[in-house]
Amino acid sequence: MRNRVIRAIAGSFVLISLLLAIYVNQNWLWFTAFVGVNLLQSSITKWCLMEDILKKLGVKD
């Protein structure tokens, strides 16, 4: 369950930042890049801050 929530949050962040880049300011693309770098980092190190946050919030695995 936790992995599904993490993927949903990451996908939502990407879509929201793309919409903000289109309608507000292109600098929101930096947030999209930040999410992408974090996804890449978590695939290499097998550590994800969002997973730790969700654990503390009580989201089941």
ROZAVO-259589 format. One line per 5 residues: their letters; for each residue x, y, z of C-alpha. Coordinates in steps of 0.05 Angstrom, whole numbers, padded with zeros to 5 digits. Each point is the difference from the previous one (the first is absolute). Example, Ala and Ser with C-alpha at 12.3 -4.5 7.8 and 13.67 -1.06 7.14 Angstrom:
% residues 2
as) 00246:-00090:00156  00027:00069:-00013 $
% end
This chain:
% residues 61
mrnrv) 00000:00000:00000  00056:00048:00018  00032:-00007:-00069  -00065:00017:-00034  -00007:00063:00042 $
iraia) 00071:00020:-00015  -00011:-00008:-00075  -00066:00038:00004  00034:00058:00037  00058:00003:-00049 $
gsfvl) -00046:-00003:-00060  -00044:00054:00029  00060:00045:00014  00024:-00008:-00072  -00068:00016:-00030 $
islll) -00014:00058:00046  00069:00031:-00012  -00009:-00008:-00076  -00067:00036:00004  00030:00055:00042 $
aiyvn) 00057:00007:-00050  -00050:00008:-00057  -00048:00048:00035  00042:00036:00052  00075:00000:-00012 $
qnwlw) 00050:-00045:-00034  00043:-00002:00062  -00048:-00053:00027  00037:-00049:-00046  00056:00000:00052 $
ftafv) -00049:-00034:00047  -00013:-00053:-00054  00075:-00011:-00006  00006:-00005:00076  -00052:-00055:00002 $
gvnll) 00035:-00037:-00057  00067:00004:00035  -00030:-00026:00064  -00032:-00058:-00036  00067:-00016:-00033 $
qssit) 00037:00006:00067  -00049:-00046:00035  00008:-00053:-00055  00075:00000:00009  00005:00005:00076 $
kwclm) -00065:-00037:00017  -00017:00056:00050  -00059:00047:-00007  -00016:00057:00048  -00074:-00003:-00018 $
edilk) 00000:-00074:00021  00028:00020:00069  -00053:00055:00006  -00056:-00048:-00018  00026:-00052:00050 $
klgvk) -00004:00053:00055  -00070:00018:-00022  -00020:-00073:00008  -00011:-00019:-00073  00004:-00076:-00005 $
d) 00048:-00034:-00048 $
% end
